[in-house]
Amino acid sequence: MTLFELRQTVLLLITAAIWGCTFVAQSVGMDHVGPFTFTASRMCLGALFLLGPVLFMRARLKKTKPDEWKRRKDPAYIRSLVVGGAACGLCLFGAESLQQFGLAAETEAGKSGFITALYIVLVPLLGLLLGKRSRPAIWAAVATACVGLWYLCIPADGSFSLRLGDFYTLLCAFVFSCHILVISHFVVRVNPVELSMMQFAVGSLMACTAMLLFESPEWDGWVAALIPILWAGIMSNGIAYTLQIVGQRGMNDTVASLIMSLESVVSVIAGWLLLDEVLSGRELFGCVVMAAAVVIAQLPERKKKTSAS
């Protein structure tokens, strides 16, 4: 592993750790505010948190690196930044909102973390649409993950039904997979911090609009949820999602998603330590099987032996 790969891995590990703890903050925040209110609050905080660094960075480039500053003003760069930020913001708003609805429907923090981690399998599958070849190990991982989800989400009596919160979280995993692929496409074209700032600006606009249309936020509820909102807005959005964008630069999409999927492990530990959550034996087995799917998806492809002619 090169020094660059080690640095990117550490950044993504920090991201996963912060995300895992954020499941607890989201679960607690749902006791006081609606899903769109929580999402809008954390999005706005994330944008405000990055505003200072972005302005400082651009002012410094203008003085010390005129060539780089000129590139920032190029129409092609601005177009990539706006389109990439809009796409990332749309995906992030959708994923965070669906995750909040899942937690509001009483999906436990640890369980939500494991279901969300399904993006580790979805990312390479969605890559098929981009013309990437699928390995047998990927299909084995999909089948294994389906078994894990059955034990994690389906009642012991075998009735084929998902709870509403689990369904929301599954959709969240799909949108997060799209988010990872969109970041991978645009992060090599624009500055990562500026891309993060743009995604929060777009996401904030969408979330605030949804909050005003579908919810009636109250000041008392917002104050009661202030600590979880501050954690999710500053630590998860402002720091972790920015580290995700920086860490994904130059990394393989599937490897990056594997590292970030460790958030599910952190979420279970955090839910156990802070919320006294306990998963049943059936659900724990589902978690183990899903963890196995994560490993299977990352098994290296065995090189075919060729004989010398």
N, C-alpha and C positions, 0 to 999 in steps of 0.2 A: 504494500500500500504506500503510495506516494504521500508526501507531506500535504499536498493539496487535497487528496482524497481523505486524509485523516482530518484535516480541518473541516471539510464539508460534512463528514460523518459526525463530528462533534457538534456542529451547528444543528444538524437534524436531530441528534439525540436530545439536545437541550429543548428543541421544539417539541419533541414527543413528551418530555417530562412536564413541560408547562401545560400542554394540551390535556394530558391525563388528569392533572389537578383541576383543570378548568371544568371538567364534567361535574365536579362537586359544586363549584361556584354556580354553574348553570342550574343544577338541581335545586339549590337553596334559593336562588333568585326567582325561580318559578313560583315560589310560595307567596310572592308579593306583587309581581308584575306579569303582564302578558308576554308571549313569545316575541312578537314584533317589537314591543317596547324594550325588552332586554337586548334584542339584536340591534335595534337602532342606537341604543345607548352605547353599547360596546363598539359599534362601528364608528360613531362620532368621536369617541375617546381615542380610538386607534388613529384616526385621521389627524386629530389635534396633537397627539403624541409625536407623530412623524413630521408635522408641519415645520417645526423648528429645525430639525436636522436637514430636511430637504432645502429649506431656504438658505441655511448656512453653507451647505455643500455647493449650491448653485452660485452663491456669492463668491465663494473661494475659487471655484473654477473660472469665473469671469476674470479674476485678478491674476491667478497663477498659471492657468492652462487655457489660453485663448483658443487653441485648436479644438480642445474638448468642448469648450463653451460654444464654439461655432457649430459643432456637430449637434449639440442639444437644440439649436435653433433650426436645424435642417427639417424641411417639411416631412421627409420620409421618417425621420426619428420621431417627430411629434405625432404623426399618424400611427406609428407602431405603438407609441406610449398610450395614446387615447384608445385605440382599438383594443390593445392588450389589457389596459386598465379596466375598460368597460366589460370585457369578457370575464376577467378575473373577479371583478366586483359583482357581476350577475351570478356567477357560480358560488361565490362566497356567501352572498346574501341568501341564495336558495338553500345552500347546505346548512348554514347556521340556523336559519328559520326552521327548517325541517327537523334539525336536531333539537331545537327548543320545543317544538310541538311534541316530539317524542318524549322528552323529559316531562312536559306538562301532562302527558297522558300516562304518567307514572311508570315509565321505563327507568329502572334503576341506573345509577351513574355507571357502575361497573359493567352492567349488561349493555348499556348504550355504547360504552367504549369498545366492547368486543364486536358489536354489530357494525359500528362505524368502520372498524378495521377491515371490513370486507373489501375496502378499496384496494387492498394489497392484491386481490385476485382480479378485481374489475379493471385495474389500470392496464395490465397486459392484454386483457380481453378486448378492451376498447381500442387498444393498439392495432387489433386486426383490421379495424375500419381504416387505418392509416397504411395498410399494406404490410404490417409486420407479421412474420410467420409465427404461428403458435406451436410451441413445443408440447410433447406428450405430458410433461410434468405440469404444465399449466392446466390441461384438462383434468388431470388427477387432482390438482388443487381445488378446482371448481367443484368436483364431485365431493371431495372431502369437506369443503366449506358448507355445502348444502346439507350434508349429514350433521355437521356441527350446529348449523342454524336450526335444524329440526329439533334437536335436543335442547337448544337454548331457548327457543321461542314457542314450540308447540307443547301444549299441555300433556301430562303423562297419560291421559286417557286416549291419546292418539288422534283426537279430533283435528282435522286439517283446517286450522285457523290461526291467524296471527293477530296479536293484540294491535290495536290501532297505533300505539306508541312504537311498537317494533316495526310496523310498516313504514311510518314516517322516518325512522332511523335507517331503514334499508334504502329508502329513496335518498336520504342524506349521504349515505356511502357512495351511491352512484354519482351524485353531483360533486362530491369531493374528488372522485376519480377524474371527472372532467376538469376540475380545478387544477389538479396536478398536471394533467396533460397540457392545459392552456398555459400554465406557468412555464413548463418546459419549452414550449414553442416561442414565447415572447421574451424570456429572461436573457437570451443570448443577443437580443436586438436592442434592449434598452437597459438603463440603470436599474438594478433590483430595488433600491430604496424608493426611487421615483415610481416604479411600477406598483410597489406596495401602497404608496401614498394615493395613487390614482385609483386603485381597487377599493380602498376604504372610502374615498370621496364618492365614487359611484354607488358603492354598497350602502353608504349612509343615506344618500338621496332616496334609494329604493326602500330602505327599511323605515325611514321617517314617513314616507308616503303611505306605506302599508300600515304603520302604527296609527296615523291620523284617520285612515279610512276604516279600519277594522277594529280598533281598540279605543278605549277611553282612559288613557293613563292618568293616574292620580299622584299628586305630590307625595303623600304619605307612603304609598306603596313604593315609589321610586327611592325615597330616603331609606326605607327599610331594606331595600335590595342594593344599597349603595356599595357596600363592601364587595359582594360578588360581581357587581357591574365594574367596579374599579379593577378587580383582578382580571376579569375577562377582557376589558377594554385595553388596559395597559399591558399586562403580561401576555395574554393570549393573542390579541389582535396587534397591538403596537409592536411587541417584541417577537413573539413566536412566529406569527405569519410572515413577518419580515425576514426572520432567520430562515424560514422555509424557502422563500424565494431566493435568498442569497445562497443557501445550502444546496438547492437543486441545480444551480448553475454548474454545468460540467459533469453532473452525475447522471447515471442511468435512471430512467423513470422508475423502473421496478425496484431497483436497489434502494432508491430514495423512499419509495412507499413502504418497503420492508422496515427500514429504520424508523420511519414515522409511525408505523403501526404499533410500536412499543408503547404508544399512548394508552392502548387498551390495558396493558399490564399495570401501568401507573394508575389508571382510573379505578381498577379493581382494588388496588392497595389503598388509594385515597378514600374510596367509598367505604371500605372496611374500617379504616382508622378514624375518619371524620364523621361518617353518617351511620355507623353501626349496621351497614348493609351486609346481608348474608345470602349467598346464592345457594340454591338447593343442590343436592348431589347430581340431579339430572342436568341442571344448568351449568354446573361446574364441568361436567363431562363434555357438554357442548362447547364450553370455552377451550378445553384442552384440544378437542378435535379441530376447532377453528385455528388454534395456534399451530397445530400440525399442518393445516392447509397453508398457513403463512410460510412455513419451512419448505413444504413441497414445492410451492411456487418459485422458490429461489434456488432449487437444486440445479447445479451447473449441468449443462448439456454434455453428455459423454461424447468425446470425439471418436469418430469412426477410424478404425485402424485400416490403413491402406498398405498394400504390399508393393514393394519396389518392382517396377517392370524390368 
